[in-house]
Amino acid sequence: MALGGFLWLDDPKLAACLARFSHTCVVVSKQGRSKRDLEKLGKIKPLADGDNGMLASAFAELTGLDWRENNRARVVGPGSSMPNLVIPPLRTIGFRRQPKGDMVPFLHTKIMLLGEMWWHDEDALGDVADVVGFRPERLWVGSANATHRSRSSLEFGMWLDDPQALKAAQTFLVQLMAHSEALDPDSDLFQSELLPVDYDDQAFAEYVSEYG
């Protein structure tokens, strides 16, 4: 499994490598919509459309989130199933800078976290269940963006396996996923596609009153 956060990604060798992971999710800074920007987006769309996205159930911070419905949180009642999300392999985050506009806050990290997915057949209460999680193993940090151009630049990078660094990187990258958007969203603003589900308290109370 691989999690990443970069200003931009267009290196074909890296994209091909990420496509070979069983599960991956890389978040990049939201791009513009000029002719050149759209050409760049088109080159990496195959990675974004891949079927090796990240299982949200592997991270406690992503449980209880679901895709927006009509620009609102999904309402969950007694008969509703909880979401079983797969977050696509390539996502975007932040604000879209307008042509000749002022600079906007953008994602500027250059990190990649590799690890393994574990599976267990019992939940915390001992009941039979499919339980998955992520075990981080190695963290790459450096100065290079995930771009083809960076291969011709003088850059610095290193692998880390310090447990605290792995934990901090995982927390950061999971938050990026939680607040991410599609590769080329309509909104120029910072607007996550994922929201906490809205529990229908009245419906649950009526259900408990009738069947509890």
MDAnalysis code that builds the backbone (N, CA, C; Angstrom):
import MDAnalysis as mda
import numpy as np

u = mda.Universe.empty(636, n_residues=212, atom_resindex=np.repeat(np.arange(212), 3), trajectory=True)
u.add_TopologyAttr("name", ["N", "CA", "C"] * 212)
u.add_TopologyAttr("resid", np.arange(1, 213))
u.add_TopologyAttr("resname", ["MET", "ALA", "LEU", "GLY", "GLY", "PHE", "LEU", "TRP", "LEU", "ASP", "ASP", "PRO", "LYS", "LEU", "ALA", "ALA", "CYS", "LEU", "ALA", "ARG", "PHE", "SER", "HIS", "THR", "CYS", "VAL", "VAL", "VAL", "SER", "LYS", "GLN", "GLY", "ARG", "SER", "LYS", "ARG", "ASP", "LEU", "GLU", "LYS", "LEU", "GLY", "LYS", "ILE", "LYS", "PRO", "LEU", "ALA", "ASP", "GLY", "ASP", "ASN", "GLY", "MET", "LEU", "ALA", "SER", "ALA", "PHE", "ALA", "GLU", "LEU", "THR", "GLY", "LEU", "ASP", "TRP", "ARG", "GLU", "ASN", "ASN", "ARG", "ALA", "ARG", "VAL", "VAL", "GLY", "PRO", "GLY", "SER", "SER", "MET", "PRO", "ASN", "LEU", "VAL", "ILE", "PRO", "PRO", "LEU", "ARG", "THR", "ILE", "GLY", "PHE", "ARG", "ARG", "GLN", "PRO", "LYS", "GLY", "ASP", "MET", "VAL", "PRO", "PHE", "LEU", "HIS", "THR", "LYS", "ILE", "MET", "LEU", "LEU", "GLY", "GLU", "MET", "TRP", "TRP", "HIS", "ASP", "GLU", "ASP", "ALA", "LEU", "GLY", "ASP", "VAL", "ALA", "ASP", "VAL", "VAL", "GLY", "PHE", "ARG", "PRO", "GLU", "ARG", "LEU", "TRP", "VAL", "GLY", "SER", "ALA", "ASN", "ALA", "THR", "HIS", "ARG", "SER", "ARG", "SER", "SER", "LEU", "GLU", "PHE", "GLY", "MET", "TRP", "LEU", "ASP", "ASP", "PRO", "GLN", "ALA", "LEU", "LYS", "ALA", "ALA", "GLN", "THR", "PHE", "LEU", "VAL", "GLN", "LEU", "MET", "ALA", "HIS", "SER", "GLU", "ALA", "LEU", "ASP", "PRO", "ASP", "SER", "ASP", "LEU", "PHE", "GLN", "SER", "GLU", "LEU", "LEU", "PRO", "VAL", "ASP", "TYR", "ASP", "ASP", "GLN", "ALA", "PHE", "ALA", "GLU", "TYR", "VAL", "SER", "GLU", "TYR", "GLY"])
u.atoms.positions = np.array([
    [0.844, -1.191, 0.000],
    [0.000, 0.000, 0.000],
    [0.876, 1.236, 0.000],
    [0.407, 2.299, -0.627],
    [1.180, 3.531, -0.712],
    [0.273, 4.739, -0.534],
    [0.689, 5.642, 0.338],
    [0.023, 6.931, 0.524],
    [1.019, 8.023, 0.185],
    [0.554, 9.104, -0.465],
    [1.476, 10.164, -0.824],
    [0.829, 11.530, -0.829],
    [1.664, 12.551, -0.743],
    [1.213, 13.935, -0.822],
    [2.258, 14.764, -1.540],
    [1.884, 15.360, -2.692],
    [2.817, 16.130, -3.505],
    [2.144, 17.387, -4.052],
    [2.993, 18.348, -4.418],
    [2.478, 19.519, -5.130],
    [1.872, 19.087, -6.463],
    [2.576, 18.172, -7.157],
    [2.074, 17.697, -8.445],
    [2.723, 16.363, -8.764],
    [2.085, 15.595, -9.624],
    [2.597, 14.290, -10.043],
    [2.380, 14.135, -11.532],
    [3.466, 13.957, -12.269],
    [3.325, 13.667, -13.705],
    [4.434, 12.748, -14.210],
    [5.225, 12.199, -13.306],
    [6.298, 11.297, -13.699],
    [5.691, 9.964, -14.149],
    [5.826, 9.595, -15.416],
    [5.187, 8.357, -15.904],
    [5.718, 7.104, -15.219],
    [7.001, 7.087, -14.855],
    [7.556, 5.916, -14.187],
    [6.962, 5.759, -12.784],
    [6.827, 6.864, -12.072],
    [6.227, 6.810, -10.737],
    [4.756, 6.430, -10.832],
    [4.043, 7.000, -11.807],
    [2.626, 6.670, -11.986],
    [2.455, 5.181, -12.277],
    [3.336, 4.629, -13.110],
    [3.258, 3.206, -13.430],
    [3.552, 2.351, -12.204],
    [4.486, 2.802, -11.380],
    [4.807, 2.084, -10.147],
    [3.626, 2.098, -9.191],
    [2.984, 3.262, -9.024],
    [1.830, 3.367, -8.131],
    [0.672, 2.502, -8.611],
    [0.535, 2.371, -9.918],
    [-0.548, 1.559, -10.479],
    [-0.381, 0.082, -10.158],
    [0.839, -0.325, -9.783],
    [1.089, -1.736, -9.481],
    [0.798, -2.081, -8.014],
    [0.623, -1.082, -7.172],
    [0.279, -1.354, -5.779],
    [-1.152, -1.878, -5.698],
    [-1.407, -2.758, -4.745],
    [-2.772, -3.268, -4.576],
    [-3.723, -2.159, -4.136],
    [-3.223, -1.226, -3.322],
    [-4.022, -0.087, -2.869],
    [-3.110, 1.132, -2.768],
    [-3.571, 2.254, -3.293],
    [-2.766, 3.471, -3.226],
    [-3.669, 4.697, -3.246],
    [-3.176, 5.782, -2.689],
    [-3.851, 7.075, -2.799],
    [-2.817, 8.177, -2.639],
    [-2.684, 8.990, -3.668],
    [-1.785, 10.138, -3.652],
    [-2.625, 11.395, -3.825],
    [-2.409, 12.375, -2.971],
    [-3.139, 13.643, -3.029],
    [-2.193, 14.718, -3.536],
    [-2.658, 15.487, -4.527],
    [-1.852, 16.570, -5.092],
    [-2.613, 17.888, -4.970],
    [-1.904, 18.973, -5.157],
    [-2.521, 20.297, -5.095],
    [-3.463, 20.499, -6.276],
    [-4.598, 21.159, -6.028],
    [-5.585, 21.393, -7.082],
    [-4.967, 22.232, -8.208],
    [-5.191, 21.775, -9.435],
    [-4.611, 22.425, -10.605],
    [-5.590, 23.386, -11.267],
    [-5.043, 24.236, -12.133],
    [-5.860, 25.187, -12.871],
    [-6.590, 24.525, -14.035],
    [-7.203, 25.354, -14.879],
    [-7.951, 24.822, -16.014],
    [-7.562, 25.490, -17.325],
    [-6.323, 25.935, -17.391],
    [-5.826, 26.439, -18.665],
    [-5.628, 25.261, -19.618],
    [-5.378, 25.536, -20.883],
    [-5.155, 24.469, -21.853],
    [-3.999, 23.581, -21.415],
    [-2.939, 24.192, -20.936],
    [-1.774, 23.426, -20.484],
    [-2.112, 22.589, -19.253],
    [-2.870, 23.169, -18.326],
    [-3.259, 22.427, -17.124],
    [-4.102, 21.208, -17.478],
    [-5.054, 21.385, -18.386],
    [-5.929, 20.278, -18.772],
    [-5.149, 19.173, -19.490],
    [-4.140, 19.569, -20.251],
    [-3.287, 18.573, -20.889],
    [-2.530, 17.765, -19.837],
    [-2.046, 18.450, -18.790],
    [-1.343, 17.760, -17.712],
    [-2.271, 16.791, -16.994],
    [-3.500, 17.233, -16.734],
    [-4.458, 16.366, -16.055],
    [-4.775, 15.123, -16.881],
    [-4.888, 15.307, -18.195],
    [-5.212, 14.192, -19.065],
    [-4.164, 13.093, -19.037],
    [-2.893, 13.483, -18.859],
    [-1.808, 12.506, -18.865],
    [-1.843, 11.580, -17.655],
    [-2.385, 12.059, -16.537],
    [-2.393, 11.218, -15.334],
    [-3.788, 10.696, -14.991],
    [-4.768, 10.976, -15.847],
    [-6.117, 10.487, -15.581],
    [-6.196, 8.961, -15.491],
    [-5.404, 8.210, -16.278],
    [-5.465, 6.749, -16.126],
    [-5.148, 6.284, -14.706],
    [-4.209, 6.943, -14.045],
    [-3.910, 6.582, -12.660],
    [-5.095, 6.905, -11.757],
    [-5.705, 8.069, -11.961],
    [-6.854, 8.466, -11.140],
    [-8.037, 7.536, -11.330],
    [-8.163, 6.962, -12.511],
    [-9.290, 6.072, -12.823],
    [-8.988, 4.611, -12.507],
    [-7.840, 4.332, -11.914],
    [-7.456, 2.956, -11.628],
    [-8.355, 2.301, -10.590],
    [-8.281, 0.978, -10.528],
    [-9.129, 0.221, -9.601],
    [-8.382, -0.196, -8.332],
    [-7.270, 0.471, -8.038],
    [-6.483, 0.120, -6.856],
    [-6.506, 1.247, -5.819],
    [-7.690, 1.837, -5.620],
    [-7.837, 2.895, -4.625],
    [-7.663, 2.382, -3.196],
    [-7.731, 3.295, -2.256],
    [-7.477, 2.988, -0.849],
    [-8.772, 2.662, -0.111],
    [-8.755, 1.585, 0.663],
    [-9.912, 1.206, 1.469],
    [-10.015, 2.133, 2.675],
    [-11.103, 2.894, 2.759],
    [-11.290, 3.802, 3.883],
    [-11.389, 3.048, 5.202],
    [-11.886, 1.815, 5.157],
    [-12.064, 1.026, 6.376],
    [-10.750, 0.673, 7.057],
    [-9.617, 0.872, 6.365],
    [-8.314, 0.579, 6.962],
    [-7.873, 1.663, 7.936],
    [-8.612, 2.776, 8.004],
    [-8.208, 3.903, 8.841],
    [-9.392, 4.360, 9.691],
    [-9.206, 4.364, 10.996],
    [-10.291, 4.747, 11.902],
    [-10.790, 6.157, 11.620],
    [-9.883, 7.054, 11.197],
    [-10.261, 8.443, 10.961],
    [-11.227, 8.610, 9.785],
    [-11.303, 7.596, 8.919],
    [-12.163, 7.698, 7.735],
    [-13.497, 6.976, 7.897],
    [-13.652, 6.242, 9.002],
    [-14.930, 5.571, 9.227],
    [-15.996, 6.617, 9.545],
    [-17.181, 6.401, 9.052],
    [-18.257, 7.367, 9.268],
    [-18.313, 8.469, 8.239],
    [-17.408, 8.434, 7.245],
    [-17.450, 9.414, 6.155],
    [-18.134, 8.793, 4.946],
    [-18.744, 9.653, 4.140],
    [-19.349, 9.184, 2.898],
    [-19.329, 10.331, 1.894],
    [-19.564, 10.005, 0.622],
    [-19.559, 11.028, -0.425],
    [-20.725, 11.991, -0.240],
    [-20.507, 13.228, -0.613],
    [-21.580, 14.228, -0.599],
    [-22.744, 13.771, -1.480],
    [-23.964, 14.088, -1.049],
    [-25.150, 13.854, -1.863],
    [-25.910, 15.164, -1.965],
    [-25.992, 15.701, -3.196],
    [-26.654, 16.992, -3.410],
    [-26.053, 18.061, -2.515],
    [-24.725, 18.023, -2.406],
    [-23.953, 19.002, -1.641],
    [-24.243, 18.937, -0.140],
    [-24.743, 17.806, 0.315],
    [-25.027, 17.632, 1.736],
    [-24.510, 16.279, 2.200],
    [-24.431, 16.127, 3.529],
    [-24.025, 14.846, 4.087],
    [-25.122, 13.812, 3.876],
    [-24.733, 12.569, 3.673],
    [-25.695, 11.479, 3.518],
    [-26.372, 11.192, 4.851],
    [-27.682, 11.037, 4.823],
    [-28.457, 10.759, 6.028],
    [-28.521, 9.244, 6.229],
    [-28.217, 8.798, 7.449],
    [-28.192, 7.381, 7.778],
    [-29.253, 7.096, 8.836],
    [-30.119, 6.109, 8.549],
    [-31.155, 5.702, 9.491],
    [-30.957, 4.268, 9.943],
    [-31.906, 3.724, 10.713],
    [-31.780, 2.359, 11.237],
    [-31.602, 1.289, 10.166],
    [-32.200, 1.485, 9.005],
    [-32.103, 0.488, 7.952],
    [-30.989, 0.745, 6.951],
    [-30.202, 1.761, 7.196],
    [-29.145, 2.122, 6.251],
    [-27.896, 1.280, 6.471],
    [-27.185, 1.020, 5.400],
    [-25.884, 0.360, 5.515],
    [-24.807, 1.429, 5.653],
    [-23.780, 1.111, 6.437],
    [-22.683, 2.058, 6.591],
    [-21.827, 2.050, 5.336],
    [-21.252, 3.185, 4.995],
    [-20.464, 3.272, 3.766],
    [-19.241, 2.366, 3.804],
    [-18.914, 1.817, 2.647],
    [-17.713, 0.998, 2.483],
    [-16.901, 1.626, 1.357],
    [-16.246, 2.713, 1.673],
    [-15.625, 3.554, 0.657],
    [-14.310, 3.006, 0.140],
    [-14.080, 3.252, -1.136],
    [-12.770, 3.085, -1.740],
    [-12.394, 4.452, -2.316],
    [-11.347, 5.047, -1.782],
    [-10.926, 6.374, -2.226],
    [-10.018, 6.212, -3.442],
    [-10.324, 6.877, -4.552],
    [-9.556, 6.694, -5.791],
    [-8.057, 6.933, -5.608],
    [-7.248, 6.359, -6.508],
    [-5.794, 6.412, -6.362],
    [-5.175, 7.804, -6.420],
    [-5.831, 8.738, -7.101],
    [-5.263, 10.082, -7.236],
    [-6.330, 11.112, -6.915],
    [-6.019, 11.991, -5.972],
    [-6.984, 12.976, -5.495],
    [-6.333, 14.358, -5.492],
    [-7.153, 15.381, -5.306],
    [-6.640, 16.737, -5.249],
    [-7.162, 17.428, -3.998],
    [-6.521, 18.536, -3.634],
    [-6.924, 19.247, -2.430],
    [-6.550, 20.728, -2.563],
    [-7.320, 21.572, -1.912],
    [-6.967, 22.989, -1.847],
    [-7.827, 23.886, -2.724],
    [-7.270, 25.047, -3.047],
    [-7.948, 26.052, -3.855],
    [-7.336, 26.074, -5.255],
    [-8.138, 26.444, -6.240],
    [-7.638, 26.583, -7.604],
    [-7.234, 28.040, -7.841],
    [-5.995, 28.231, -8.191],
    [-5.514, 29.585, -8.479],
    [-6.072, 30.070, -9.808],
    [-6.561, 31.297, -9.820],
    [-7.106, 31.876, -11.047],
    [-5.991, 32.471, -11.902],
    [-6.184, 32.479, -13.241],
    [-5.159, 33.071, -14.108],
    [-4.853, 34.506, -13.694],
    [-3.595, 34.790, -13.501],
    [-3.113, 36.115, -13.088],
    [-3.658, 36.521, -11.721],
    [-4.175, 35.570, -10.969],
    [-4.694, 35.873, -9.641],
    [-3.616, 35.757, -8.582],
    [-3.983, 36.134, -7.366],
    [-3.052, 36.036, -6.249],
    [-2.771, 34.580, -5.923],
    [-1.645, 34.363, -5.268],
    [-1.319, 33.014, -4.826],
    [-2.348, 32.544, -3.804],
    [-2.598, 31.240, -3.793],
    [-3.526, 30.643, -2.845],
    [-2.775, 29.575, -2.059],
    [-3.265, 29.210, -0.869],
    [-2.615, 28.112, -0.130],
    [-2.670, 26.823, -0.948],
    [-1.569, 26.084, -0.969],
    [-1.550, 24.846, -1.733],
    [-0.701, 23.795, -1.019],
    [-0.941, 22.553, -1.381],
    [-0.190, 21.441, -0.819],
    [1.233, 21.473, -1.371],
    [2.230, 21.451, -0.480],
    [3.618, 21.594, -0.914],
    [4.507, 20.483, -0.363],
    [3.909, 19.404, 0.132],
    [4.700, 18.312, 0.678],
    [5.255, 17.427, -0.432],
    [6.280, 16.674, -0.079],
    [6.867, 15.682, -0.987],
    [7.149, 14.439, -0.165],
    [6.111, 13.680, 0.117],
    [6.264, 12.515, 0.978],
    [5.502, 11.320, 0.410],
    [6.028, 10.134, 0.707],
    [5.384, 8.890, 0.319],
    [5.545, 7.900, 1.469],
    [4.434, 7.308, 1.880],
    [4.425, 6.354, 2.988],
    [4.029, 4.976, 2.462],
    [4.897, 4.005, 2.678],
    [4.638, 2.643, 2.230],
    [4.351, 1.746, 3.430],
    [3.502, 0.752, 3.231],
    [3.178, -0.159, 4.317],
    [2.398, -1.357, 3.824],
    [1.882, -2.115, 4.754],
    [1.124, -3.321, 4.436],
    [-0.273, -3.230, 5.028],
    [-1.200, -3.896, 4.380],
    [-2.545, -4.014, 4.929],
    [-2.645, -5.323, 5.706],
    [-3.206, -5.248, 6.923],
    [-3.428, -6.456, 7.702],
    [-4.925, -6.753, 7.761],
    [-5.230, -8.016, 8.026],
    [-6.623, -8.464, 8.067],
    [-6.842, -9.341, 9.287],
    [-8.022, -9.221, 9.896],
    [-8.388, -10.062, 11.031],
    [-9.863, -10.435, 10.890],
    [-10.221, -11.592, 11.463],
    [-11.605, -12.069, 11.302],
    [-12.474, -11.812, 12.521],
    [-11.991, -10.994, 13.468],
    [-12.789, -10.638, 14.637],
    [-12.698, -9.141, 14.891],
    [-13.826, -8.543, 15.312],
    [-13.791, -7.133, 15.673],
    [-13.397, -6.974, 17.134],
    [-13.475, -5.731, 17.649],
    [-13.028, -5.444, 19.009],
    [-13.853, -6.169, 20.068],
    [-15.069, -6.562, 19.736],
    [-15.949, -7.251, 20.689],
    [-15.858, -8.772, 20.547],
    [-15.020, -9.230, 19.639],
    [-14.874, -10.665, 19.448],
    [-15.850, -11.275, 18.464],
    [-16.664, -10.439, 17.830],
    [-17.615, -10.941, 16.840],
    [-16.910, -11.195, 15.508],
    [-17.471, -12.124, 14.721],
    [-16.896, -12.422, 13.414],
    [-17.077, -11.224, 12.490],
    [-15.996, -10.783, 11.882],
    [-16.042, -9.603, 11.008],
    [-14.776, -9.564, 10.165],
    [-14.868, -8.886, 9.041],
    [-13.683, -8.615, 8.222],
    [-13.100, -7.282, 8.666],
    [-11.982, -7.320, 9.353],
    [-11.354, -6.119, 9.882],
    [-10.010, -5.918, 9.180],
    [-9.808, -4.746, 8.604],
    [-8.552, -4.444, 7.918],
    [-7.922, -3.199, 8.525],
    [-6.638, -3.086, 8.359],
    [-5.914, -1.926, 8.859],
    [-4.639, -1.723, 8.062],
    [-3.962, -0.630, 8.336],
    [-2.735, -0.267, 7.628],
    [-1.579, -0.241, 8.610],
    [-0.478, -0.886, 8.236],
    [0.734, -0.897, 9.057],
    [1.845, -0.168, 8.294],
    [2.198, 1.072, 8.694],
    [3.241, 1.807, 7.979],
    [4.620, 1.198, 8.228],
    [5.459, 1.230, 7.197],
    [6.779, 0.620, 7.326],
    [7.917, 1.542, 6.927],
    [7.745, 2.312, 5.859],
    [8.832, 3.192, 5.412],
    [8.255, 4.507, 4.899],
    [8.964, 5.587, 5.226],
    [8.540, 6.934, 4.824],
    [9.629, 7.576, 3.988],
    [9.244, 8.039, 2.799],
    [10.171, 8.795, 1.964],
    [9.845, 10.277, 2.079],
    [10.866, 11.081, 2.372],
    [10.714, 12.534, 2.416],
    [11.860, 13.144, 1.609],
    [11.602, 14.249, 0.959],
    [12.651, 14.876, 0.177],
    [12.219, 16.201, -0.399],
    [13.006, 16.702, -1.326],
    [12.752, 18.015, -1.923],
    [12.052, 17.919, -3.267],
    [12.032, 16.717, -3.863],
    [11.541, 16.579, -5.238],
    [10.030, 16.410, -5.298],
    [9.407, 17.095, -6.231],
    [8.022, 16.809, -6.564],
    [7.983, 15.498, -7.353],
    [6.808, 14.941, -7.497],
    [6.668, 13.670, -8.218],
    [6.536, 13.928, -9.713],
    [7.454, 14.703, -10.255],
    [7.380, 15.126, -11.645],
    [8.535, 14.567, -12.456],
    [8.281, 14.442, -13.749],
    [9.334, 13.991, -14.662],
    [10.495, 14.982, -14.663],
    [10.184, 16.248, -14.542],
    [11.213, 17.284, -14.585],
    [12.167, 17.185, -13.402],
    [11.668, 16.707, -12.270],
    [12.521, 16.628, -11.079],
    [13.677, 15.657, -11.261],
    [13.567, 14.722, -12.216],
    [14.648, 13.760, -12.457],
    [15.908, 14.426, -13.015],
    [15.747, 15.631, -13.570],
    [16.916, 16.340, -14.110],
    [17.389, 17.450, -13.174],
    [16.854, 17.480, -11.947],
    [17.241, 18.503, -10.977],
    [18.090, 17.872, -9.873],
    [18.826, 18.711, -9.174],
    [19.584, 18.269, -8.010],
    [18.644, 18.279, -6.817],
    [18.287, 17.100, -6.319],
    [17.301, 16.962, -5.256],
    [17.882, 16.171, -4.087],
    [17.126, 16.154, -2.987],
    [17.523, 15.395, -1.808],
    [16.329, 14.581, -1.326],
    [16.595, 13.348, -0.891],
    [15.534, 12.523, -0.340],
    [16.112, 11.423, 0.520],
    [15.297, 10.906, 1.428],
    [15.767, 9.808, 2.274],
    [14.583, 8.992, 2.774],
    [14.883, 7.718, 3.105],
    [13.892, 6.814, 3.672],
    [14.028, 6.811, 5.195],
    [12.881, 6.823, 5.874],
    [12.844, 6.792, 7.329],
    [11.986, 5.620, 7.785],
    [12.361, 5.040, 8.932],
    [11.517, 4.006, 9.536],
    [11.286, 4.261, 11.017],
    [11.535, 5.498, 11.458],
    [11.287, 5.869, 12.850],
    [9.781, 5.786, 13.133],
    [9.378, 5.068, 14.178],
    [7.945, 4.875, 14.450],
    [7.171, 6.180, 14.612],
    [7.767, 7.169, 15.274],
    [7.052, 8.431, 15.458],
    [6.868, 9.160, 14.132],
    [7.883, 9.112, 13.279],
    [7.775, 9.746, 11.958],
    [6.709, 9.037, 11.120],
    [6.684, 7.705, 11.182],
    [5.682, 6.952, 10.435],
    [4.274, 7.299, 10.902],
    [4.096, 7.377, 12.216],
    [2.777, 7.685, 12.768],
    [2.329, 9.089, 12.383],
    [3.247, 10.065, 12.485],
    [2.902, 11.450, 12.143],
    [2.557, 11.581, 10.661],
    [3.327, 10.914, 9.808],
    [3.064, 10.976, 8.372],
    [1.731, 10.333, 8.038],
    [1.429, 9.207, 8.671],
    [0.144, 8.551, 8.412],
    [-1.020, 9.449, 8.815],
    [-0.925, 10.070, 9.984],
    [-1.989, 10.972, 10.432],
    [-2.215, 12.099, 9.427],
    [-1.125, 12.696, 8.944],
    [-1.217, 13.795, 7.988],
    [-1.830, 13.335, 6.667],
    [-1.353, 12.221, 6.135],
    [-1.816, 11.749, 4.838],
    [-3.268, 11.275, 4.881],
    [-3.674, 10.690, 5.981],
    [-5.073, 10.279, 6.113],
    [-5.980, 11.504, 6.151],
    [-5.528, 12.575, 6.806],
    [-6.313, 13.803, 6.812],
    [-6.405, 14.412, 5.413],
    [-5.336, 14.286, 4.630],
    [-5.406, 14.740, 3.237],
    [-6.486, 13.975, 2.480],
    [-6.511, 12.660, 2.646],
    [-7.541, 11.864, 1.976],
    [-8.935, 12.282, 2.429],
    [-9.098, 12.502, 3.728],
    [-10.411, 12.836, 4.276],
    [-10.941, 14.153, 3.722],
    [-10.059, 15.072, 3.371],
    [-10.481, 16.391, 2.894],
    [-10.255, 16.572, 1.394],
    [-10.043, 15.481, 0.681],
    [-9.688, 15.566, -0.737],
    [-10.905, 15.676, -1.644],
    [-10.596, 15.964, -2.909],
    [-11.606, 16.050, -3.959],
    [-11.151, 15.239, -5.167],
    [-12.003, 15.167, -6.171],
    [-11.643, 14.487, -7.412],
    [-10.500, 15.224, -8.101],
    [-9.924, 14.615, -9.119],
    [-8.748, 15.184, -9.767],
    [-9.015, 16.559, -10.371],
    [-10.187, 16.754, -10.958],
    [-10.511, 18.045, -11.576],
    [-11.923, 18.466, -11.179],
    [-12.124, 18.862, -9.914],
    [-13.469, 19.219, -9.452],
    [-13.935, 20.535, -10.042],
    [-15.248, 20.741, -10.049],
    [-15.805, 21.981, -10.583],
    [-15.474, 23.176, -9.692],
    [-15.503, 22.974, -8.387],
    [-15.316, 24.078, -7.467],
    [-13.867, 24.561, -7.444],
    [-13.702, 25.890, -7.449],
    [-12.378, 26.482, -7.292],
    [-11.985, 26.560, -5.814],
    [-12.939, 26.311, -4.935],
    [-12.709, 26.443, -3.503],
    [-12.256, 25.124, -2.897],
    [-11.853, 25.184, -1.657],
    [-11.448, 24.004, -0.899],
    [-12.721, 23.368, -0.352],
    [-13.174, 22.299, -0.992],
    [-14.461, 21.701, -0.640],
    [-14.368, 20.182, -0.707],
    [-14.194, 19.565, 0.444],
    [-14.041, 18.122, 0.495],
    [-15.262, 17.406, -0.070],
    [-15.023, 16.302, -0.780],
    [-16.124, 15.479, -1.274],
    [-16.653, 14.531, -0.211],
    [-15.895, 14.356, 0.852],
    [-16.281, 13.446, 1.925],
    [-16.790, 14.225, 3.133],
    [-17.885, 13.773, 3.697],
    [-18.462, 14.410, 4.882],
    [-18.859, 13.334, 5.885],
    [-18.846, 13.656, 7.184],
    [-19.378, 12.706, 8.171],
    [-20.856, 12.461, 7.899],
    [-21.281, 11.208, 7.983],
    [-22.691, 10.909, 7.750],
    [-23.548, 11.593, 8.807],
    [-24.775, 11.909, 8.432],
    [-25.723, 12.581, 9.323],
    [-26.704, 11.539, 9.861],
    [-26.559, 11.197, 11.133],
    [-27.433, 10.181, 11.720],
    [-28.820, 10.772, 12.001],
    [-29.853, 10.061, 11.556],
    [-31.235, 10.475, 11.762],
    [-31.642, 10.078, 13.181],
    [-31.390, 10.977, 14.141],
    [-31.624, 10.664, 15.561],
    [-33.082, 10.313, 15.845],
    [-34.002, 11.017, 15.215],
    [-35.418, 10.744, 15.450],
    [-35.797, 9.347, 14.980],
    [-35.290, 8.960, 13.803],
    [-35.590, 7.633, 13.275],
    [-35.010, 6.546, 14.174],
    [-33.818, 6.782, 14.696],
    [-33.211, 5.795, 15.597],
    [-34.006, 5.700, 16.898],
    [-34.460, 6.849, 17.407],
    [-35.232, 6.844, 18.650],
    [-36.549, 6.086, 18.466],
    [-37.209, 6.295, 17.330],
    [-38.457, 5.584, 17.048],
    [-38.218, 4.085, 16.909],
    [-37.089, 3.735, 16.296],
    [-36.781, 2.315, 16.125],
    [-36.548, 1.632, 17.485],
    [-35.789, 2.302, 18.352],
    [-35.522, 1.758, 19.682],
    [-36.798, 1.645, 20.491],
    [-37.669, 2.671, 20.354],
    [-38.943, 2.661, 21.102],
    [-39.827, 1.499, 20.666],
    [-39.769, 1.158, 19.370],
    [-40.645, 0.096, 18.855],
    [-40.043, -1.294, 19.027],
    [-38.732, -1.411, 18.848],
    [-38.118, -2.730, 18.848],
    [-37.149, -2.959, 19.998],
    [-36.804, -1.883, 20.713],
    [-35.801, -2.033, 21.780],
    [-36.351, -2.584, 23.039],
])
